[in-house]
Amino acid sequence: MSTRIDAQRRRAMARELQAWLLEERDEEVGELAAGFLLDFVLDLAGPDLYNAALTDAGKAFREHADIVEAEIASLTQDTFKPREAAE
């Protein structure tokens, strides 16, 4: 599954890469090259980041499910017991 990013956000990320390369590596790259680099990084790291997000979402879901289960359990009521069963 490829990582989809809205065009405006993608351009902003490419500009950030351009700025980082210039500041940290003293390398000036154009918008097109920065876009290709961004695509490469997303293709490389995207699946791992996606899987990590799924793991986090699953953990959060399980935690909330446990809370809901406890809330439901707290709502249970005592059931009818005939007198002879109680003796």
C-alpha distance (Angstrom), angle and dihedral (degrees) to the residues before:
residue distance angle dihedral
M1 . . .
S2 3.78 . .
T3 3.77 121.0 .
R4 3.79 111.2 -109.0
I5 3.78 118.7 -154.8
D6 3.78 125.5 175.4
A7 3.83 113.0 -103.9
Q8 3.81 96.5 -115.3
R9 3.79 92.2 49.9
R10 3.82 91.2 45.6
R11 3.82 91.0 53.7
A12 3.81 90.1 49.6
M13 3.81 90.6 51.1
A14 3.81 91.1 48.6
R15 3.82 89.6 51.9
E16 3.82 89.4 50.6
L17 3.80 89.2 52.5
Q18 3.80 90.0 49.7
A19 3.81 90.9 51.5
W20 3.81 92.7 45.8
L21 3.81 92.9 49.9
L22 3.80 90.7 49.5
E23 3.82 95.3 46.4
E24 3.79 99.7 39.2
R25 3.79 103.5 29.8
D26 3.80 102.3 20.3
E27 3.81 88.1 -125.7
E28 3.76 120.0 139.1
V29 3.80 114.5 -152.4
G30 3.76 130.2 174.0
E31 3.78 127.2 -117.2
L32 3.81 92.1 -100.0
A33 3.83 93.3 52.4
A34 3.80 91.0 45.8
G35 3.81 88.8 51.1
F36 3.81 90.9 51.7
L37 3.81 90.3 48.5
L38 3.80 90.2 50.0
D39 3.82 90.4 50.3
F40 3.81 90.1 50.1
V41 3.81 93.1 50.1
L42 3.81 92.1 46.0
D43 3.81 91.9 48.9
L44 3.80 90.2 47.4
A45 3.80 100.4 43.7
G46 3.80 101.4 19.8
P47 3.82 97.9 88.1
D48 3.82 92.5 48.8
L49 3.81 91.6 47.6
Y50 3.81 90.4 46.9
N51 3.80 91.9 50.4
A52 3.80 91.3 47.4
A53 3.81 89.5 51.6
L54 3.81 90.2 50.7
T55 3.81 90.0 50.6
D56 3.81 90.5 50.3
A57 3.81 91.6 47.3
G58 3.81 91.2 49.3
K59 3.79 91.2 49.9
A60 3.81 91.8 49.4
F61 3.81 90.4 47.8
R62 3.81 92.5 50.7
E63 3.81 91.4 48.5
H64 3.80 91.2 51.3
A65 3.80 91.4 43.9
D66 3.82 89.2 54.4
I67 3.80 89.7 51.7
V68 3.81 91.9 49.1
E69 3.81 90.9 46.9
A70 3.82 90.5 52.2
E71 3.81 90.8 47.8
I72 3.81 90.8 51.1
A73 3.81 91.1 47.8
S74 3.80 89.9 52.2
L75 3.82 89.1 57.5
T76 3.80 95.5 57.4
Q77 3.77 115.6 115.8
D78 3.77 132.1 -147.2
T79 3.78 111.3 -93.8
F80 3.78 128.4 -132.1
K81 3.81 114.7 -84.1
P82 3.82 119.3 -169.0
R83 3.82 113.9 -126.6
E84 3.80 94.6 -114.1
A85 3.81 90.9 55.5
A86 3.79 90.2 52.3
E87 3.85 93.8 56.1
